[in-house]
Amino acid sequence: MAFSMMVRRMSAVGVKASGSPKKVAVIMSGSGFQDGSEIHETVAVLFHISNNEATYDCFAPDAPQSEVVNHLSGTSSSSETRNVLTESARIARGKIEPLSKLSAQNYDALFVPGGYGAAKNLSDFYSKGSKLRLETDVNRVLQEFKTQSKPIGLCCISGVLAAKAFPRCKVTIGGPEQAGTITSIGGKFKEVTLILPFFSS
């Protein structure tokens, strides 16, 4: 529901005045929440974009992951390497391009699902904290969409990317315990209450 509300509220999603569907770019960071994109979030984003009569294209950095995590044991493997683009292709079913090819002028909006890949592969927030740096193309793309006044949707931990890219922007990541981190990066923490619908049989 949260993703559906986010998509519906983004003015760039839906059908253009010409009748053609609007195009959304989605940046992935691998496959699996501990070292890549959170799969549930990513699939939800893709589903709700399609469900709102828009189309999407997927992108990911063509670079090694910062680490590989065994999602069964939760342990990091120092002997294994994986490629962010190759792993992201698992979720995109092979239909994905290197992030270097993404240009904001070809799209109406941008989404970045959460998962620790945003903090490990799209930036080094996981290891550097408030002193993080953004992956070069991640920063470029964010700046392009902002300059062109196009909507940017950042899910869960990917909100730290905005805090770094856009100083003094408001970030709704996590709870009050994250306020200090967001402020130290350069953003402004904004606490919100998410109201989910109640379902009954």
ABEGO torsion letter per residue (X at the ends): XAAAAAAAABAABEBBAAGBBBBBBBBBAEBEAAABBBAAAAAAAAAAAAAAGBBBBBBBBBBBBABBBBAAAGBBBAABBBBAAAAAAAAAGGBBBBAAABBAAABABBBBBBEAAAAAAABAAAAAEAABBBBAAAAAAAAAAAAAGBBBBBBEAAAAAAAAABBGBBBABEBAAAAAAAAAAGBBBBBBBBBBBBBBX
